[in-house]
């Protein structure tokens, strides 16, 4: 697969089934301007449609994940201008990605950067990483899902403290309150994400997609409806070749070879 490498968003296929998406605006601590958001959306749409890619790693590199929105674009904006930008389109491309997404976070993940990380399914953070929603300190509020995803991830009282005070949350604390999946040494963040991605890439892709779809939908439906969705997806997987391969490999005491069929 040939993937375009853009100036502010770089894409690398690091193995047969794993792609890495890297935000590259080091001069601005990877602040999320319109160009970055557009490129991220384009890349995620392309990777989502690529049958060869099974897992996506999202990172900002070794120093900063994303320090927030680019305030130079927003400082003088008016209400109608903000509405007409329709930036929700760019976020939806990531939120609706059907494949597992692992965020590898070093440095700052603030404001839009924290919201971007929360679009992932798994967050691996270096121990010096810091998360936060400091929008209140510049007169606004989270606007790309922060009030919703953070609330669901850590609960009312942690979320309210983080959003209302604009405080920074160190990675170890973020782990304790349920905002990140794993904390590593700063030098091991990306390597840990790659190791996990490689492991996921060896698992049945259709089953992983169903786990993600049902789990995310279940946030918005009553328990009985969520259980029904889970049951139907579980039953549906028995029509896949991967189910036959996985169970037969277990019986034969060998490693399965999943094809995504």
Secondary structure, DSSP 4 states (H G I P E B T S, - for coil): ------SSEEEEE-SSSEEEEEE--GGGTT-B-HHHHHHHHHHHHHHHH-TT--EEEEE--SS-SB--B-HHHHTT--HHHHHHH-THHHHHHHHT--SEEEEEE-SEEETHHHHHHTTSSEEEEETT-EEE-GGGGGT----SSIIIIIHHHH-HHHHHHHHHH---EEHHHHHHTTS-SEEE-GGGHHHHHHHHHHHHHTS-HHHHHHHHHHHHHHTTS-HHHHHHHHHHHHHHGGGSHHHHHHHHHHHHTS-------
